[in-house]
């Protein structure tokens, strides 16, 4: 076989025909280790195509070739000509319709309330709250009613999918939980009523809790009875609760009635702000709208006490996806100075063959380790499985193993680099990347569609992320819109 160094531009006449040889100026042709000076060759210097403005946006030159890159975070991808850029457009329609008569509780990732009300009365008044509620989320705050954190108040929330009531009367705290599991995604009517020194909580008109209390929630202050009411969060620190709870709740309310309907302003506010409205129909999953990400601080290394200070590492990822677009980052590990250590992404072209094809790519930095075809626009759910550890990197789509894009030596070099970087500061990004260089990783675009993610055997709950874009819904996803012919 012929061994070449570098590349570009000569041909060798052999008995079997013309063999094209990529040679560069000053490079010798060798056969079995011997130079072949008798073969005439007119060599040429490498041409920098990037100086010829071949690419619409970013261009990277390499000996004998070049690659173009588009601003994925800006919603662009390479066109079929592999030089210009085009918009990343949905190939699967999702039912994105929202209901103006609904109130979305999960809009504020900070856990602060989405609605705040303050009632004042001349006479003692009983609390009466009733609303329809729908969620797949197992934990969060529905509403708070009362006064200051150290006085008298109640918090109605969810824990493990069941209603939980935390209450503090005159500084004495209690907590109780009862009733059916209600995070099944179906509408149900919930009510809380002060009745004869009792709090009565009902689900679909059936009483599930009745708690004796010492006094009323309306508190006398300067001649008036006051009550603060917040929806979707609490007005003080979580540490001041009887038992801490994650207040973030991906849930939906409708037909609410706070103290006999004296809150018509809420409905007008919701009508004017689509971000306060819920999707009309939802399914289980997390929805990524294509313009934001979430990230976690997770550890992928451990030091074995049995073997002294030897560090072992592994990255196991299972992503169940129903994409709306053919390009986007599913998950990535980002190190110091926003270096993309590892990424798993959807892409619609083969970078080395320069062919348009729907693929999942597994990469360490900007080097693709493996590729696997995927029917990304078929409206179906697909399972992407990634496994990396010392000496091994595998990518599977729906149980079919992907094709390796590097040699064994190149793979080990990449894995050694990854192992070293994982021992430093690492953030796990889901659905997108921070503002990194477009050439630092194969894909920089945000993911659009439904996704649930397991990392090293643990399902990631977006309500527990270090950060989440407010447009990402943690536990609900709009269904695919089936278009009839």
C-alpha positions in Angstrom: 0.0 0.0 0.0 1.1 3.6 -0.5 1.9 5.6 2.6 1.5 9.4 2.2 2.3 12.3 4.4 0.1 15.4 4.3 -2.0 15.8 1.1 -3.0 17.3 -2.2 -2.8 17.0 -5.8 -0.9 14.2 -7.7 -1.8 11.1 -9.6 0.1 7.8 -9.9 -0.3 5.6 -13.1 -0.6 2.0 -12.1 -1.5 -1.1 -14.2 -5.0 -1.1 -12.6 -5.6 2.5 -13.6 -5.1 6.0 -12.3 -4.7 6.2 -8.5 -5.5 9.7 -7.1 -3.0 10.7 -4.5 -3.5 13.6 -2.2 0.0 15.1 -2.1 1.4 18.4 -1.0 4.5 20.4 -2.1 7.7 18.7 -0.8 6.0 15.4 0.0 7.4 12.2 -1.4 5.5 9.2 -2.6 6.6 6.0 -1.0 6.0 2.3 -1.8 6.9 -0.1 1.0 9.1 2.5 2.6 11.0 3.4 -0.6 10.7 6.8 -2.3 9.4 6.7 -5.8 11.1 9.6 -7.6 10.6 8.1 -11.1 6.9 8.9 -10.9 6.3 12.4 -12.3 4.3 14.6 -10.0 3.4 18.2 -10.2 2.7 19.2 -6.7 0.7 22.3 -5.5 0.7 24.3 -2.3 -2.4 23.9 -0.1 -5.1 26.5 -0.8 -6.7 28.3 2.1 -10.4 28.2 1.1 -11.3 30.3 4.1 -9.6 33.2 2.4 -11.9 32.8 -0.5 -15.0 33.4 1.6 -16.4 30.0 0.9 -18.4 30.0 4.2 -21.3 32.2 5.0 -20.2 32.3 8.7 -17.3 30.6 10.5 -14.7 28.8 8.4 -12.0 26.4 9.5 -9.2 25.5 7.0 -7.4 22.1 7.0 -4.8 20.7 4.6 -6.7 20.0 1.4 -10.1 20.9 2.8 -12.2 23.2 4.9 -15.3 23.1 7.0 -18.1 25.7 7.6 -19.9 26.3 10.8 -23.1 28.1 11.6 -24.3 29.8 14.8 -26.4 27.1 16.3 -27.3 29.1 19.4 -28.7 31.6 17.0 -31.0 29.0 15.4 -28.9 28.2 12.3 -27.4 25.1 10.8 -25.5 24.2 7.6 -27.5 24.2 4.3 -27.2 21.2 1.9 -24.4 23.0 0.0 -22.3 22.8 3.3 -21.2 26.4 2.9 -24.2 28.6 3.7 -26.5 28.6 6.7 -30.3 28.1 7.1 -32.8 28.3 9.9 -33.4 25.2 12.1 -37.1 24.7 11.5 -39.4 22.1 13.2 -40.0 18.9 11.3 -42.5 17.6 13.8 -45.4 19.8 14.9 -46.2 19.9 18.6 -49.6 21.0 19.9 -48.5 24.3 21.4 -52.0 25.8 22.0 -52.5 27.4 25.4 -55.6 28.0 27.5 -56.3 31.6 28.4 -58.4 30.4 31.3 -55.5 28.5 32.9 -52.7 29.6 35.3 -49.2 28.0 35.0 -47.5 27.6 38.4 -44.1 26.6 37.1 -43.0 29.9 35.4 -40.7 31.1 38.1 -37.6 28.8 38.5 -36.7 30.8 41.6 -39.7 29.3 43.4 -41.2 32.7 44.1 -45.0 32.9 43.7 -46.6 33.6 40.4 -49.6 35.3 42.0 -49.7 37.5 45.2 -53.0 38.6 46.8 -53.7 40.6 49.9 -57.2 40.6 51.5 -58.5 43.1 54.1 -61.8 42.7 56.0 -63.7 44.7 58.6 -65.0 41.5 60.2 -63.5 38.0 60.9 -63.6 36.0 57.6 -63.1 32.3 56.9 -60.7 31.1 54.1 -62.4 29.4 51.2 -60.2 28.4 48.3 -61.3 26.1 45.4 -59.7 25.4 42.0 -59.2 22.7 39.4 -55.6 21.4 39.3 -53.5 19.2 36.9 -49.9 18.0 37.2 -47.4 15.2 36.6 -45.0 16.8 39.1 -44.5 14.9 42.4 -43.5 17.9 44.5 -44.1 21.6 44.9 -46.3 24.3 46.4 -49.8 25.0 45.3 -50.6 28.0 47.6 -49.8 29.8 50.8 -52.3 31.6 53.0 -51.7 33.5 56.2 -49.4 36.1 57.7 -45.7 36.3 58.6 -43.5 33.2 58.7 -43.4 33.3 62.6 -47.1 33.8 63.0 -50.1 31.9 61.6 -50.2 30.4 58.1 -50.9 27.3 55.9 -49.1 25.9 52.9 -50.8 23.4 50.6 -48.3 21.4 48.6 -47.5 18.1 47.0 -44.9 15.6 48.2 -44.5 12.2 46.5 -47.6 13.0 44.4 -50.0 13.4 47.4 -51.4 16.5 49.0 -49.5 17.8 52.1 -50.6 20.6 54.4 -48.0 22.4 56.5 -49.5 24.8 59.1 -48.2 27.1 61.8 -50.6 28.6 64.4 -49.2 31.0 66.9 -45.7 29.7 66.3 -46.5 26.0 66.6 -45.9 24.0 63.5 -47.5 20.8 62.2 -47.5 18.8 59.0 -50.0 16.2 57.6 -50.4 14.3 54.4 -53.3 12.3 53.2 -55.5 11.5 50.2 -54.9 9.8 46.8 -52.0 10.3 44.5 -52.9 13.2 42.2 -49.9 13.8 40.0 -51.5 11.7 37.2 -52.0 14.5 34.7 -55.8 14.5 35.0 -57.9 17.5 36.2 -59.3 17.3 39.7 -61.0 19.8 42.0 -59.3 20.8 45.2 -60.7 22.9 48.0 -59.5 24.2 51.3 -62.0 25.7 53.8 -62.0 27.0 57.4 -65.0 25.4 59.0 -65.8 25.5 62.8 -62.1 25.7 63.9 -61.1 23.0 61.4 -59.4 23.0 58.1 -61.1 20.7 55.6 -59.3 19.7 52.4 -61.3 18.0 49.7 -60.3 16.3 46.4 -63.2 16.0 43.9 -65.7 16.9 46.8 -64.4 14.1 49.0 -62.8 15.2 52.3 -59.2 13.8 52.5 -58.0 15.9 55.5 -59.7 17.5 58.5 -57.3 19.3 60.9 -58.3 21.0 64.1 -56.8 24.5 64.4 -56.5 27.1 67.1 -58.0 30.2 65.5 -58.4 31.8 62.1 -56.0 32.6 59.3 -57.2 36.2 59.0 -55.2 38.2 61.5 -56.3 41.5 63.2 -53.9 44.3 62.5 -54.7 48.0 63.0 -58.4 47.5 63.1 -58.6 45.3 60.0 -58.4 41.5 59.4 -55.6 40.7 57.0 -54.7 37.7 54.9 -51.8 37.2 52.4 -52.3 34.6 49.7 -49.7 33.5 47.2 -50.0 30.9 44.4 -47.1 28.7 43.2 -44.7 29.6 45.9 -44.3 31.0 49.4 -43.5 34.5 50.5 -40.6 33.5 52.8 -37.6 31.2 52.9 -38.1 27.5 52.5 -36.1 27.0 55.7 -38.9 28.7 57.6 -41.4 25.9 56.7 -42.2 23.1 59.2 -40.4 20.8 56.7 -38.5 22.0 53.7 -40.0 21.3 50.3 -38.9 22.1 46.8 -41.5 24.8 45.9 -41.1 24.6 42.2 -44.3 23.0 40.7 -44.9 22.3 37.1 -48.7 22.4 37.5 -51.8 24.1 36.1 -54.8 25.7 37.7 -58.2 26.8 36.3 -61.6 27.8 37.6 -60.0 29.2 40.7 -62.1 30.8 43.5 -60.2 32.7 46.2 -62.7 34.0 48.8 -65.8 33.9 46.7 -64.3 35.2 43.5 -62.9 38.6 44.6 -59.8 38.2 42.4 -61.0 38.9 38.8 -57.8 40.8 38.2 -55.9 37.6 38.0 -57.9 36.4 35.0 -57.2 39.6 33.1 -53.5 39.4 33.9 -53.2 35.8 32.7 -55.1 36.6 29.5 -52.5 39.3 28.7 -49.4 37.1 29.3 -49.1 33.8 27.5 -46.2 32.8 29.7 -48.7 32.6 32.6 -50.9 30.2 30.6 -50.7 26.4 30.5 -50.6 24.1 27.4 -54.1 23.0 26.7 -53.0 19.3 26.5 -49.9 17.8 28.1 -48.1 14.4 28.5 -45.4 13.2 30.8 -41.9 14.4 30.0 -39.9 17.7 29.9 -40.3 20.1 27.1 -37.4 22.1 25.7 -38.6 25.0 23.5 -35.3 25.4 21.6 -34.2 28.6 23.3 -32.7 27.6 26.7 -30.9 25.0 28.8 -30.7 23.7 32.3 -27.5 22.6 34.1 -26.5 20.6 37.2 -23.4 20.1 39.2 -22.8 16.4 39.1 -19.8 14.2 39.8 -18.5 11.6 37.4 -15.4 10.4 39.2 -14.7 8.5 42.4 -11.6 7.4 44.3 -11.5 3.8 45.3 -10.4 3.3 48.9 -9.4 -0.3 48.1 -6.9 0.8 45.6 -5.4 3.8 47.3 -5.9 6.9 45.3 -6.8 5.4 42.0 -9.6 7.4 40.3 -12.3 5.7 38.4 -14.9 7.4 36.2 -17.9 6.7 34.1 -20.6 8.6 32.1 -23.8 6.6 31.5 -26.6 8.5 29.8 -30.1 7.4 28.7 -32.1 10.0 26.8 -35.6 9.3 25.8 -36.4 11.9 23.2 -39.3 13.0 20.9 -37.6 15.7 18.8 -39.3 18.6 17.0 -36.1 19.5 15.1 -33.2 17.6 13.6 -30.4 19.6 15.2 -29.7 20.3 18.9 -27.6 19.4 22.0 -29.2 16.7 24.2 -26.6 16.9 27.0 -23.1 18.0 27.4 -20.4 18.2 30.1 -18.7 21.7 30.2 -15.5 22.3 32.1 -13.5 25.4 33.1 -13.5 28.3 30.7 -16.6 26.8 29.0 -14.7 24.0 27.4 -17.2 21.4 26.0 -15.6 18.2 27.4 -18.3 15.8 26.1 -21.5 16.2 24.0 -24.4 14.1 22.8 -26.4 15.9 20.0 -28.6 15.6 17.0 -27.1 16.7 13.7 -28.4 16.5 10.2 -25.1 16.0 8.3 -22.0 13.8 8.3 -19.2 16.3 8.8 -16.4 14.2 7.1 -18.4 12.8 4.3 -20.2 16.1 3.9 -23.6 14.3 3.4 -27.0 15.4 4.7 -28.1 12.6 7.1 -30.0 12.5 10.4 -27.6 11.4 13.1 -26.8 11.3 16.7 -23.2 12.3 17.4 -21.1 11.5 20.5 -18.1 13.8 20.7 -15.2 14.7 23.1 -14.5 18.4 22.5 -14.7 18.8 18.7 -13.8 15.2 17.8 -16.7 12.8 16.9 -16.2 9.4 18.6 -19.3 7.7 17.2 -22.3 8.4 15.0 -25.6 6.6 14.6 -28.5 7.2 12.3 -31.9 8.2 13.7 -35.3 8.9 12.2 -35.6 12.1 14.0 -38.6 13.5 12.2 -41.0 10.5 12.5 -42.9 11.8 15.6 -41.9 8.7 17.6 -39.9 8.5 20.9 -36.4 7.3 20.5 -33.9 6.1 23.1 -30.3 7.3 22.9 -27.8 5.4 25.2 -24.3 6.6 25.8 -21.6 4.8 27.8 -18.1 6.0 28.5 -15.4 4.7 30.8 -11.7 3.8 30.5 -11.1 2.2 27.1 -14.7 2.3 26.0 -17.1 4.7 24.4 -20.4 3.4 22.9 -23.4 5.1 21.4 -26.7 3.3 20.7 -30.0 4.5 19.2 -33.1 2.3 19.9 -30.7 -0.6 20.8 -28.6 -0.4 17.6 -24.9 0.4 18.2 -23.4 3.3 16.4 -20.3 3.4 14.2 -16.9 4.4 15.6 -15.3 7.4 13.9 -11.9 7.1 15.4 -9.1 4.5 15.7 -8.4 2.7 19.0 -5.4 4.9 19.7 -7.4 8.1 19.0 -10.2 6.9 21.2 -7.9 6.2 24.1 -6.3 9.6 23.7 -9.7 11.3 23.9 -10.8 9.2 26.9 -7.6 10.0 28.7 -8.2 13.7 28.1 -11.8 13.4 29.3 -10.8 11.5 32.5 -8.4 14.3 33.3 -10.9 17.1 32.7 -13.6 15.3 34.7 -11.5 15.6 37.8 -11.8 19.4 37.6 -14.9 21.6 37.7 -17.7 20.1 35.5 -21.3 21.2 34.8 -23.9 19.0 33.1 -25.9 20.9 30.6 -29.2 19.7 29.3 -30.9 20.9 26.1 -28.2 23.4 25.1 -24.8 25.0 25.8 -23.5 28.3 27.2 -22.0 30.8 24.7 -19.1 28.6 23.5 -17.1 28.9 20.3 -19.1 27.4 17.4 -16.0 25.3 16.4 -15.5 23.8 19.9 -18.1 21.1 19.5 -20.0 19.5 16.6 -23.4 21.1 17.6 -24.2 24.3 19.5 -27.9 24.6 18.8 -30.6 24.3 21.5 -32.7 21.1 21.5 -36.4 21.4 20.8 -38.8 18.7 21.8 -39.6 16.3 24.7 -36.9 14.6 26.6 -36.3 12.7 29.9 -32.7 12.0 30.9 -31.0 9.5 33.1 -27.4 10.1 34.1 -25.4 7.4 35.9 -28.6 5.5 36.7 -30.5 8.6 38.2 -33.4 10.3 36.5 -32.7 14.1 36.4 -35.5 16.2 37.8 -35.4 19.7 36.2 -36.9 21.2 39.4 -33.7 20.3 41.2 -31.3 21.7 38.6 -28.9 24.5 39.5 -30.4 26.6 36.8 -33.3 26.1 34.3 -34.6 28.4 31.6 -38.1 29.5 32.6 -39.6 28.3 29.2 -38.5 24.7 29.9 -41.4 22.7 31.5 -40.0 20.2 34.0 -42.7 17.5 34.1 -45.0 18.2 31.2 -44.8 18.2 27.4 -47.3 19.1 24.7 -48.2 16.1 22.5 -47.3 15.8 18.8 -50.0 17.4 16.7 -51.4 14.8 14.3 -52.2 16.5 11.0 -55.1 14.9 9.1 -54.8 14.8 5.4 
